[in-house]
Amino acid sequence: MMDKNQVMIQFLMGCPAIQETPLFFNFAQEEEDTNHFLTISEDEKTIKDFVDGSRLRKYTFQIVSYKSVSHNPLVEADVINDENLEDLASVQAIVDWINEQNENQFFPNFGTGYTIESMKTVQTDPRLNGVDTSVNPPLAQYSVAVEVTYLDKTKMIWSTT
């Protein structure tokens, strides 16, 4: 198998919302308008073992986005301040893009012996993990968990094809 983290990062670089902001792997300084690809300690597990030796597996990771927070009310002096809504929408665009790729069955390639069955976000909206007010400007942290379900055929005993 190709390194699944590298494959997923290359695949995610096709997302317009990610192309607009830097993407980091596992660690970077928390800065406004950055995205972080984070592995999860139990990121890969077998869902089902088949008699032929193949296995249905699930690989999970998170995308964490940092956005500045506006302390202005939504409406002030008849002016609508939608900065926080726009920031949330930019993270939602990542969720929508991933789920659209799943609907169109446009998946990354894990290499010979692996077939991706689905790739989708765990939730339909980004999760607000919190706001760090100790930095200037304050930063909101949004996260999106992504699950990739794939068939691992590398240990198959026989094949019907």
Secondary structure, 3 states (H helix, E strand, C coil): CCCHHHHHHHHHCCCHHHHCCCEEECCCCCCCCEEEEEEEEEEEEEEEECCCCCEEEEEEEEEEEEEECCCCCCEECCEECCHHHHHHHHHHHHHHHHHHHHHCCCCCCCCCCEEEEEEEECCCCCEEEEEECCCCCCEEEEEEEEEEEEEECCCCCCCCC
